Amino acid sequence: MEIVIGIIIGVIALTILVALHELGHGIVARRNGVVVEEFGIGFPPRAWGKKLKNSILGKNVDFTINWLPLGGFVKLQGEHDAANKKGDYGAASFWVKTKVLLAGVFINWLTAAVLLTILAITGLPQVLPNQFSVPGDTTTVHQPVQLTAITPDYPAAKAGFQSRDKILRFAGHEVKTASEMIELSRENKGKTVDIIYSRGGVEATKTVTLRNGDGAVFGAGLGQMTETRSTWSAPIVGVGVTWQLTVETLKGIGTLIGNLATGIVNQFSGDAKVREAGGKEVAAVGDSVAGPIGIFGILFPAAQQSGPTQLVLLVALISIGLAVMNALPVPALDGGRWFTMAAFRVLKKKLTKEREEKIQAIGFMTLMALVVLVTVADVGKIIK
C-alpha cells in the first residue's frame, strides 16, 4: 500500500512540476503579445474542458483536463518559427521567443528554490559536503541514528527491526551518533540488551541478544542525517543550495555522457580488458539514471516512507533536473528549440515549418528511445 501511495504522490508531484513549467511559457507568451490557445493538465485524449473568458493566460483560453496524467502542455497560436500572423509565436522577435522558451526552465528552478527555502526553515538535509549556509544564522541538527539495511539471520532481523527504524537508546544509553551505537554494540556483544527505537513516530522497545564475535554483532547498516535550520537567511540559503545542486546536476550529466561515450568506444577495442572496462562503464551509466519506473516505483515510495522532508527534497531535486534537462540543446526540448532557432538565424537560413517539424521529430524519437532503454534498465534493477 505504501508503494501505491508513493506512486500516486509521485505522479501528482511530477504533473504539478510540468504544469508549472508550461504555465511559465504561457504567462510570458501572453505578456509579450503571443496568443495562448489552450492550457492542459495531462496529455490527450481530453477528459474535460472549459473555455476561460479571462485568466492569467489571456482571454478565451481552453483549460483542459486530459486522461494521461504525466505532465501538461500549453498551446500557443502559430507555434512554428515560420508563422507570421499577429499573435503568432513565430511572429514574435528573437528575444521574445527566447524569453518564452526559457520561462519554463526559470519556473522549475524557482520552484526548487522555494521548496529548499521552506526546508531551510524546517530542516534542510545536508546533501553536499560544502553545502551553502549563512554562518551567523545556521543551526545544525543531527537526526537520530537510522537503520539503513537489515542483514538476514542476524539479531536485528530476528528481533523484527526494519530499515528506517530510528534508534533512540541502546543498552540503557542514549544514542547520539552512529559511531556511538557501533561502540555500544561491541561493548555488549554476546549480551541481551533493550533497544528503544522509533518507527513512524511511535516509540517501542525490543530485547535483542547480540552475537558474540569479532564481526558484526547486531547486523544492520547505520545512517544519520544532518540538517541545517535558518531563519531570516532561509531564502538566501534556498537560492544558494539550488544553484549548487544545479551545478552538480550539470557536472553529473557531463560525467554520464563522457562515461557513456568512452564505454561505447571501448566496446570496439581489440583488447579484451578494454572491452570489459567499457562494458562496466556503460553498465555504471545505466545504474546512475532512473526512468519512470525508477522514479515512481522506487524513489517516491522510499521518500514518502522516509517522511515529508525527504519527499519535499526529492521534488526539489526533480524540479532542478527538469530545469537543467530542458535547458540542454536537445531537439524537442526548450533548449533544443532555442538552439535550432538561433542556428538558423546565424546561418541566415529560413526555418520552415517542415524543417522544424523534422528536427523536433528526430529529437523526440531519440528521447523516447532513451526513455525505453532507461525503463528496461529500471526493470532489470527491480528483478535483481
C-alpha positions as a Markdown table, in Angstrom:
| # | Residue | x | y | z |
|---|---|---|---|---|
| 1 | Met | 0.0 | 0.0 | 0.0 |
| 2 | Glu | 2.9 | 2.4 | 0.8 |
| 3 | Ile | 4.3 | 1.8 | -2.7 |
| 4 | Val | 1.0 | 2.7 | -4.2 |
| 5 | Ile | 0.7 | 5.9 | -2.1 |
| 6 | Gly | 4.3 | 6.8 | -3.1 |
| 7 | Ile | 3.5 | 6.3 | -6.8 |
| 8 | Ile | 0.3 | 8.4 | -6.6 |
| 9 | Ile | 2.3 | 11.2 | -4.8 |
| 10 | Gly | 5.0 | 11.0 | -7.5 |
| 11 | Val | 2.5 | 11.3 | -10.3 |
| 12 | Ile | 0.8 | 14.3 | -8.7 |
| 13 | Ala | 4.2 | 16.0 | -8.0 |
| 14 | Leu | 5.6 | 15.5 | -11.5 |
| 15 | Thr | 2.3 | 16.7 | -13.0 |
| 16 | Ile | 2.4 | 19.8 | -10.9 |
| 17 | Leu | 6.1 | 20.5 | -11.8 |
| 18 | Val | 5.4 | 20.1 | -15.6 |
| 19 | Ala | 2.2 | 22.1 | -15.4 |
| 20 | Leu | 4.1 | 25.0 | -13.6 |
| 21 | His | 6.8 | 24.7 | -16.4 |
| 22 | Glu | 4.1 | 25.1 | -19.1 |
| 23 | Leu | 2.4 | 27.8 | -17.2 |
| 24 | Gly | 5.6 | 29.7 | -17.2 |
| 25 | His | 5.7 | 29.5 | -21.0 |
| 26 | Gly | 2.1 | 30.6 | -21.2 |
| 27 | Ile | 2.4 | 33.6 | -18.9 |
| 28 | Val | 5.5 | 35.0 | -20.6 |
| 29 | Ala | 4.0 | 34.4 | -24.0 |
| 30 | Arg | 0.8 | 36.3 | -23.1 |
| 31 | Arg | 2.7 | 39.2 | -21.6 |
| 32 | Asn | 4.6 | 39.6 | -24.8 |
| 33 | Gly | 1.6 | 39.6 | -27.2 |
| 34 | Val | 1.5 | 35.9 | -28.1 |
| 35 | Val | -1.9 | 34.3 | -28.0 |
| 36 | Val | -2.4 | 31.3 | -25.7 |
| 37 | Glu | -5.0 | 28.9 | -27.2 |
| 38 | Glu | -5.0 | 26.1 | -24.6 |
| 39 | Phe | -3.6 | 25.1 | -21.3 |
| 40 | Gly | -3.9 | 21.4 | -20.5 |
| 41 | Ile | -3.2 | 19.3 | -17.4 |
| 42 | Gly | -2.1 | 15.8 | -18.5 |
| 43 | Phe | -2.0 | 14.8 | -22.1 |
| 44 | Pro | -4.8 | 14.0 | -24.6 |
| 45 | Pro | -7.3 | 12.4 | -25.1 |
| 46 | Arg | -9.3 | 15.1 | -23.4 |
| 47 | Ala | -11.4 | 14.2 | -20.3 |
| 48 | Trp | -12.9 | 17.6 | -19.6 |
| 49 | Gly | -12.5 | 21.2 | -20.8 |
| 50 | Lys | -13.8 | 24.7 | -20.3 |
| 51 | Lys | -13.1 | 28.0 | -22.1 |
| 52 | Leu | -11.9 | 30.6 | -19.7 |
| 53 | Lys | -13.0 | 34.1 | -20.8 |
| 54 | Asn | -10.4 | 35.8 | -18.6 |
| 55 | Ser | -7.3 | 34.3 | -17.0 |
| 56 | Ile | -3.6 | 35.0 | -16.4 |
| 57 | Leu | -3.1 | 33.4 | -19.8 |
| 58 | Gly | -5.4 | 35.7 | -21.6 |
| 59 | Lys | -8.9 | 35.6 | -23.0 |
| 60 | Asn | -10.9 | 32.6 | -24.3 |
| 61 | Val | -8.2 | 30.1 | -23.3 |
| 62 | Asp | -9.2 | 26.4 | -23.4 |
| 63 | Phe | -8.5 | 24.9 | -20.0 |
| 64 | Thr | -8.5 | 21.1 | -20.3 |
| 65 | Ile | -8.0 | 18.0 | -18.1 |
| 66 | Asn | -6.7 | 15.1 | -20.0 |
| 67 | Trp | -6.6 | 11.3 | -19.4 |
| 68 | Leu | -2.8 | 10.8 | -19.4 |
| 69 | Pro | -1.7 | 12.4 | -16.1 |
| 70 | Leu | 2.0 | 12.7 | -16.5 |
| 71 | Gly | 2.6 | 16.4 | -17.1 |
| 72 | Gly | 0.8 | 19.1 | -19.1 |
| 73 | Phe | 1.1 | 21.4 | -22.1 |
| 74 | Val | 0.4 | 24.9 | -23.3 |
| 75 | Lys | -0.6 | 25.5 | -26.9 |
| 76 | Leu | 0.4 | 28.9 | -28.5 |
| 77 | Gln | -1.0 | 30.4 | -31.6 |
| 78 | Gly | 1.3 | 29.8 | -34.5 |
| 79 | Glu | 3.9 | 27.8 | -32.6 |
| 80 | His | 6.1 | 27.2 | -35.7 |
| 81 | Asp | 9.0 | 29.7 | -36.1 |
| 82 | Ala | 7.8 | 30.5 | -39.6 |
| 83 | Ala | 4.3 | 31.6 | -38.5 |
| 84 | Asn | 3.8 | 35.3 | -39.2 |
| 85 | Lys | 0.3 | 36.4 | -38.2 |
| 86 | Lys | -0.4 | 38.8 | -35.4 |
| 87 | Gly | -0.4 | 37.0 | -32.1 |
| 88 | Asp | 1.6 | 34.1 | -33.5 |
| 89 | Tyr | 4.6 | 32.8 | -31.6 |
| 90 | Gly | 6.5 | 32.7 | -34.8 |
| 91 | Ala | 5.9 | 36.3 | -35.5 |
| 92 | Ala | 7.5 | 37.4 | -32.2 |
| 93 | Ser | 11.0 | 38.8 | -32.0 |
| 94 | Phe | 14.0 | 36.6 | -31.3 |
| 95 | Trp | 14.3 | 38.0 | -27.8 |
| 96 | Val | 10.6 | 37.3 | -27.0 |
| 97 | Lys | 10.9 | 33.7 | -28.3 |
| 98 | Thr | 14.0 | 33.3 | -26.1 |
| 99 | Lys | 12.0 | 34.5 | -23.0 |
| 100 | Val | 9.1 | 32.3 | -23.8 |
| 101 | Leu | 11.2 | 29.2 | -24.3 |
| 102 | Leu | 13.3 | 29.7 | -21.2 |
| 103 | Ala | 10.4 | 30.7 | -18.9 |
| 104 | Gly | 9.6 | 27.1 | -18.1 |
| 105 | Val | 13.2 | 26.5 | -17.1 |
| 106 | Phe | 13.1 | 29.5 | -14.8 |
| 107 | Ile | 9.8 | 28.5 | -13.2 |
| 108 | Asn | 11.2 | 25.0 | -12.4 |
| 109 | Trp | 14.4 | 26.5 | -11.0 |
| 110 | Leu | 12.4 | 29.0 | -8.9 |
| 111 | Thr | 10.1 | 26.2 | -7.7 |
| 112 | Ala | 13.1 | 24.3 | -6.4 |
| 113 | Ala | 14.4 | 27.4 | -4.7 |
| 114 | Val | 11.1 | 28.0 | -2.9 |
| 115 | Leu | 10.9 | 24.3 | -1.7 |
| 116 | Leu | 14.5 | 24.5 | -0.5 |
| 117 | Thr | 13.7 | 27.8 | 1.3 |
| 118 | Ile | 10.9 | 26.1 | 3.2 |
| 119 | Leu | 13.3 | 23.2 | 4.1 |
| 120 | Ala | 15.9 | 25.7 | 5.2 |
| 121 | Ile | 13.4 | 26.9 | 7.8 |
| 122 | Thr | 12.1 | 23.4 | 8.9 |
| 123 | Gly | 15.3 | 21.4 | 8.4 |
| 124 | Leu | 17.4 | 21.2 | 5.2 |
| 125 | Pro | 19.2 | 17.8 | 4.8 |
| 126 | Gln | 22.9 | 18.2 | 4.2 |
| 127 | Val | 23.3 | 16.5 | 0.8 |
| 128 | Leu | 26.5 | 18.3 | -0.3 |
| 129 | Pro | 29.9 | 18.3 | 1.6 |
| 130 | Asn | 30.2 | 22.1 | 1.2 |
| 131 | Gln | 26.5 | 22.9 | 1.3 |
| 132 | Phe | 25.8 | 26.7 | 1.3 |
| 133 | Ser | 24.7 | 28.3 | 4.5 |
| 134 | Val | 24.9 | 31.7 | 6.3 |
| 135 | Pro | 27.1 | 31.0 | 9.4 |
| 136 | Gly | 25.5 | 33.6 | 11.6 |
| 137 | Asp | 22.0 | 32.2 | 11.1 |
| 138 | Thr | 22.5 | 28.4 | 10.9 |
| 139 | Thr | 21.8 | 25.8 | 13.4 |
| 140 | Thr | 23.0 | 22.2 | 12.8 |
| 141 | Val | 20.7 | 19.4 | 13.9 |
| 142 | His | 21.7 | 15.7 | 14.0 |
| 143 | Gln | 18.7 | 13.4 | 13.4 |
| 144 | Pro | 18.5 | 10.1 | 15.3 |
| 145 | Val | 20.6 | 7.2 | 14.1 |
| 146 | Gln | 18.6 | 5.3 | 11.5 |
| 147 | Leu | 18.9 | 1.7 | 10.2 |
| 148 | Thr | 19.6 | 1.7 | 6.5 |
| 149 | Ala | 19.7 | -2.1 | 5.8 |
| 150 | Ile | 18.9 | -5.3 | 7.8 |
| 151 | Thr | 21.2 | -8.3 | 7.4 |
| 152 | Pro | 19.2 | -11.6 | 7.3 |
| 153 | Asp | 19.7 | -14.1 | 10.2 |
| 154 | Tyr | 21.4 | -11.5 | 12.4 |
| 155 | Pro | 20.0 | -10.2 | 15.8 |
| 156 | Ala | 18.4 | -7.1 | 14.2 |
| 157 | Ala | 16.4 | -9.2 | 11.7 |
| 158 | Lys | 15.4 | -11.8 | 14.2 |
| 159 | Ala | 14.1 | -9.1 | 16.6 |
| 160 | Gly | 12.0 | -7.6 | 13.8 |
| 161 | Phe | 13.8 | -4.4 | 13.1 |
| 162 | Gln | 13.1 | -2.7 | 9.8 |
| 163 | Ser | 15.0 | -0.4 | 7.5 |
| 164 | Arg | 14.4 | 3.3 | 8.5 |
| 165 | Asp | 13.8 | 2.4 | 12.2 |
| 166 | Lys | 15.4 | 5.2 | 14.4 |
| 167 | Ile | 17.5 | 4.0 | 17.3 |
| 168 | Leu | 17.0 | 6.2 | 20.4 |
| 169 | Arg | 18.6 | 4.2 | 23.3 |
| 170 | Phe | 20.8 | 1.2 | 23.3 |
| 171 | Ala | 21.5 | -0.9 | 26.4 |
| 172 | Gly | 20.4 | 2.0 | 28.6 |
| 173 | His | 22.5 | 4.6 | 26.8 |
| 174 | Glu | 21.2 | 7.4 | 24.6 |
| 175 | Val | 22.4 | 7.0 | 21.0 |
| 176 | Lys | 23.6 | 10.3 | 19.5 |
| 177 | Thr | 25.8 | 9.2 | 16.6 |
| 178 | Ala | 26.3 | 6.0 | 14.5 |
| 179 | Ser | 29.8 | 5.6 | 15.9 |
| 180 | Glu | 28.4 | 5.6 | 19.5 |
| 181 | Met | 26.0 | 2.8 | 18.6 |
| 182 | Ile | 28.8 | 0.7 | 17.0 |
| 183 | Glu | 30.8 | 1.2 | 20.1 |
| 184 | Leu | 27.9 | 0.2 | 22.4 |
| 185 | Ser | 27.3 | -2.9 | 20.2 |
| 186 | Arg | 30.9 | -4.0 | 20.6 |
| 187 | Glu | 30.9 | -3.4 | 24.4 |
| 188 | Asn | 27.7 | -5.5 | 24.8 |
| 189 | Lys | 28.5 | -8.3 | 22.3 |
| 190 | Gly | 27.0 | -11.6 | 23.5 |
| 191 | Lys | 24.7 | -9.9 | 25.9 |
| 192 | Thr | 20.9 | -9.4 | 25.9 |
| 193 | Val | 20.1 | -5.7 | 25.7 |
| 194 | Asp | 17.0 | -3.5 | 25.4 |
| 195 | Ile | 16.8 | -1.2 | 22.4 |
| 196 | Ile | 14.4 | 1.8 | 22.3 |
| 197 | Tyr | 13.5 | 2.8 | 18.8 |
| 198 | Ser | 11.0 | 4.9 | 16.8 |
| 199 | Arg | 9.1 | 3.7 | 13.8 |
| 200 | Gly | 6.6 | 6.0 | 12.1 |
| 201 | Gly | 6.9 | 8.4 | 15.1 |
| 202 | Val | 5.9 | 5.7 | 17.6 |
| 203 | Glu | 8.4 | 4.6 | 20.2 |
| 204 | Ala | 8.8 | 1.0 | 21.2 |
| 205 | Thr | 11.3 | -1.4 | 22.9 |
| 206 | Lys | 12.8 | -4.6 | 21.7 |
| 207 | Thr | 15.0 | -7.0 | 23.6 |
| 208 | Val | 17.9 | -8.3 | 21.5 |
| 209 | Thr | 20.6 | -10.9 | 22.1 |
| 210 | Leu | 23.8 | -9.7 | 20.3 |
| 211 | Arg | 26.2 | -12.0 | 18.6 |
| 212 | Asn | 29.5 | -12.8 | 20.4 |
| 213 | Gly | 32.4 | -12.4 | 18.0 |
| 214 | Asp | 34.8 | -10.0 | 16.3 |
| 215 | Gly | 32.5 | -9.3 | 13.3 |
| 216 | Ala | 29.0 | -7.7 | 13.2 |
| 217 | Val | 27.1 | -8.4 | 16.4 |
| 218 | Phe | 23.8 | -6.5 | 15.6 |
| 219 | Gly | 23.5 | -6.9 | 11.8 |
| 220 | Ala | 22.2 | -3.6 | 10.5 |
| 221 | Gly | 23.6 | -0.7 | 8.4 |
| 222 | Leu | 23.5 | 2.7 | 10.1 |
| 223 | Gly | 22.9 | 6.1 | 8.8 |
| 224 | Gln | 22.4 | 9.6 | 10.3 |
| 225 | Met | 21.0 | 12.6 | 8.6 |
| 226 | Thr | 22.4 | 16.1 | 9.4 |
| 227 | Glu | 20.0 | 19.1 | 8.9 |
| 228 | Thr | 20.6 | 22.8 | 9.0 |
| 229 | Arg | 18.0 | 25.3 | 10.0 |
| 230 | Ser | 17.8 | 29.0 | 9.3 |
| 231 | Thr | 15.5 | 32.0 | 10.0 |
| 232 | Trp | 16.0 | 35.3 | 8.1 |
| 233 | Ser | 18.6 | 33.8 | 5.7 |
| 234 | Ala | 16.3 | 30.9 | 4.6 |
| 235 | Pro | 15.6 | 32.5 | 1.1 |
| 236 | Ile | 19.3 | 33.1 | 0.6 |
| 237 | Val | 20.1 | 29.5 | 1.6 |
| 238 | Gly | 17.3 | 28.2 | -0.7 |
| 239 | Val | 18.7 | 30.1 | -3.7 |
| 240 | Gly | 22.3 | 29.2 | -2.8 |
| 241 | Val | 21.7 | 25.5 | -2.4 |
| 242 | Thr | 19.5 | 25.4 | -5.6 |
| 243 | Trp | 22.5 | 26.9 | -7.5 |
| 244 | Gln | 24.9 | 24.4 | -6.0 |
| 245 | Leu | 22.6 | 21.5 | -6.9 |
| 246 | Thr | 22.2 | 22.9 | -10.4 |
| 247 | Val | 25.9 | 22.9 | -10.9 |
| 248 | Glu | 26.2 | 19.4 | -9.5 |
| 249 | Thr | 23.5 | 18.2 | -11.9 |
| 250 | Leu | 25.3 | 19.7 | -14.9 |
| 251 | Lys | 28.5 | 18.0 | -13.7 |
| 252 | Gly | 26.7 | 14.7 | -13.3 |
| 253 | Ile | 25.2 | 14.9 | -16.8 |
| 254 | Gly | 28.6 | 15.7 | -18.3 |
| 255 | Thr | 30.2 | 12.8 | -16.5 |
| 256 | Leu | 27.5 | 10.4 | -17.6 |
| 257 | Ile | 27.8 | 11.5 | -21.2 |
| 258 | Gly | 31.6 | 11.2 | -21.1 |
| 259 | Asn | 31.5 | 7.7 | -19.5 |
| 260 | Leu | 28.8 | 6.5 | -21.9 |
| 261 | Ala | 30.8 | 7.8 | -24.9 |
| 262 | Thr | 34.1 | 6.2 | -23.6 |
| 263 | Gly | 32.3 | 3.0 | -22.8 |
| 264 | Ile | 30.8 | 2.6 | -26.2 |
| 265 | Val | 34.1 | 3.4 | -28.0 |
| 266 | Asn | 35.9 | 0.9 | -25.8 |
| 267 | Gln | 33.5 | -1.8 | -26.9 |
| 268 | Phe | 35.1 | -1.8 | -30.3 |
| 269 | Ser | 38.6 | -2.2 | -28.9 |
| 270 | Gly | 40.7 | -5.3 | -29.9 |
| 271 | Asp | 41.8 | -5.6 | -26.3 |
| 272 | Ala | 39.5 | -7.8 | -24.2 |
| 273 | Lys | 40.3 | -5.9 | -21.0 |
| 274 | Val | 39.5 | -2.6 | -22.6 |
| 275 | Arg | 36.2 | -4.0 | -23.9 |
| 276 | Glu | 35.4 | -5.4 | -20.4 |
| 277 | Ala | 36.2 | -2.0 | -18.8 |
| 278 | Gly | 34.0 | -0.3 | -21.4 |
| 279 | Gly | 31.1 | -2.6 | -20.6 |
| 280 | Lys | 31.4 | -1.7 | -16.9 |
| 281 | Glu | 31.3 | 2.0 | -17.8 |
| 282 | Val | 28.2 | 1.6 | -19.8 |
| 283 | Ala | 26.6 | -0.5 | -17.0 |
| 284 | Ala | 27.6 | 2.1 | -14.5 |
| 285 | Val | 25.8 | 4.8 | -16.5 |
| 286 | Gly | 22.6 | 2.6 | -16.5 |
| 287 | Asp | 22.8 | 2.2 | -12.8 |
| 288 | Ser | 23.2 | 6.0 | -12.3 |
| 289 | Val | 20.0 | 7.0 | -14.1 |
| 290 | Ala | 16.3 | 6.4 | -13.4 |
| 291 | Gly | 13.3 | 6.4 | -15.7 |
| 292 | Pro | 9.6 | 6.5 | -15.0 |
| 293 | Ile | 9.6 | 3.1 | -13.2 |
| 294 | Gly | 12.6 | 4.0 | -11.1 |
| 295 | Ile | 11.2 | 7.5 | -10.2 |
| 296 | Phe | 7.7 | 6.4 | -9.4 |
| 297 | Gly | 8.2 | 2.8 | -8.3 |
| 298 | Ile | 11.4 | 3.3 | -6.2 |
| 299 | Leu | 12.4 | 6.9 | -5.4 |
| 300 | Phe | 9.0 | 8.3 | -4.5 |
| 301 | Pro | 7.8 | 5.4 | -2.4 |
| 302 | Ala | 11.1 | 5.4 | -0.5 |
| 303 | Ala | 10.9 | 9.2 | 0.0 |
| 304 | Gln | 7.3 | 9.0 | 1.1 |
| 305 | Gln | 8.2 | 6.4 | 3.7 |
| 306 | Ser | 11.1 | 8.5 | 5.0 |
| 307 | Gly | 8.9 | 11.5 | 5.8 |
| 308 | Pro | 7.9 | 14.9 | 4.4 |
| 309 | Thr | 11.4 | 16.3 | 4.5 |
| 310 | Gln | 12.8 | 13.7 | 2.1 |
| 311 | Leu | 9.7 | 13.9 | -0.1 |
| 312 | Val | 10.0 | 17.7 | -0.5 |
| 313 | Leu | 13.7 | 17.4 | -1.1 |
| 314 | Leu | 13.1 | 14.8 | -3.9 |
| 315 | Val | 10.5 | 17.1 | -5.6 |
| 316 | Ala | 13.0 | 20.0 | -5.4 |
| 317 | Leu | 15.8 | 17.8 | -7.0 |
| 318 | Ile | 13.4 | 16.7 | -9.8 |
| 319 | Ser | 12.4 | 20.3 | -10.4 |
| 320 | Ile | 16.1 | 21.2 | -10.8 |
| 321 | Gly | 16.5 | 18.2 | -13.1 |
| 322 | Leu | 13.7 | 19.3 | -15.3 |
| 323 | Ala | 15.1 | 22.8 | -15.5 |
| 324 | Val | 18.6 | 21.6 | -16.4 |
| 325 | Met | 17.3 | 19.0 | -18.9 |
| 326 | Asn | 15.1 | 21.5 | -20.7 |
| 327 | Ala | 17.9 | 24.0 | -20.9 |
| 328 | Leu | 20.1 | 21.5 | -22.8 |
| 329 | Pro | 20.5 | 21.9 | -26.6 |
| 330 | Val | 18.5 | 18.7 | -27.4 |
| 331 | Pro | 15.8 | 18.9 | -30.1 |
| 332 | Ala | 12.2 | 18.6 | -28.8 |
| 333 | Leu | 13.3 | 20.3 | -25.5 |
| 334 | Asp | 13.2 | 24.0 | -24.9 |
| 335 | Gly | 16.9 | 24.4 | -25.2 |
| 336 | Gly | 16.9 | 22.4 | -28.4 |
| 337 | Arg | 14.2 | 24.6 | -29.9 |
| 338 | Trp | 16.1 | 27.7 | -29.0 |
| 339 | Phe | 19.4 | 26.3 | -30.3 |
| 340 | Thr | 17.7 | 25.4 | -33.6 |
| 341 | Met | 16.1 | 28.8 | -33.9 |
| 342 | Ala | 19.4 | 30.5 | -33.1 |
| 343 | Ala | 21.5 | 28.3 | -35.5 |
| 344 | Phe | 19.2 | 29.1 | -38.5 |
| 345 | Arg | 19.3 | 32.8 | -37.6 |
| 346 | Val | 23.1 | 32.8 | -37.5 |
| 347 | Leu | 23.3 | 30.8 | -40.8 |
| 348 | Lys | 20.7 | 33.2 | -42.2 |
| 349 | Lys | 18.5 | 30.3 | -43.4 |
| 350 | Lys | 14.8 | 30.2 | -43.2 |
| 351 | Leu | 13.5 | 27.7 | -40.6 |
| 352 | Thr | 10.4 | 26.4 | -42.4 |
| 353 | Lys | 7.6 | 24.5 | -40.7 |
| 354 | Glu | 8.7 | 21.3 | -42.4 |
| 355 | Arg | 12.3 | 21.6 | -41.3 |
| 356 | Glu | 11.4 | 22.5 | -37.8 |
| 357 | Glu | 8.9 | 19.5 | -37.5 |
| 358 | Lys | 11.6 | 17.1 | -38.9 |
| 359 | Ile | 14.2 | 18.3 | -36.4 |
| 360 | Gln | 11.9 | 18.2 | -33.5 |
| 361 | Ala | 10.5 | 14.7 | -34.5 |
| 362 | Ile | 14.0 | 13.3 | -34.7 |
| 363 | Gly | 14.8 | 14.7 | -31.3 |
| 364 | Phe | 11.5 | 13.4 | -29.8 |
| 365 | Met | 12.1 | 9.9 | -31.2 |
| 366 | Thr | 15.6 | 9.9 | -29.8 |
| 367 | Leu | 14.3 | 10.9 | -26.3 |
| 368 | Met | 11.6 | 8.2 | -26.4 |
| 369 | Ala | 14.3 | 5.6 | -27.3 |
| 370 | Leu | 16.3 | 6.7 | -24.3 |
| 371 | Val | 13.3 | 6.5 | -22.1 |
| 372 | Val | 12.6 | 3.0 | -23.3 |
| 373 | Leu | 16.3 | 2.0 | -22.6 |
| 374 | Val | 16.3 | 3.5 | -19.1 |
| 375 | Thr | 12.9 | 1.9 | -18.4 |
| 376 | Val | 14.3 | -1.5 | -19.4 |
| 377 | Ala | 17.3 | -0.8 | -17.1 |
| 378 | Asp | 14.9 | 0.1 | -14.3 |
| 379 | Val | 13.0 | -3.2 | -14.7 |
| 380 | Gly | 16.4 | -5.1 | -14.6 |
| 381 | Lys | 17.2 | -3.4 | -11.3 |
| 382 | Ile | 13.9 | -4.4 | -9.8 |
| 383 | Ile | 14.3 | -8.0 | -11.0 |
| 384 | Lys | 17.7 | -8.2 | -9.5 |
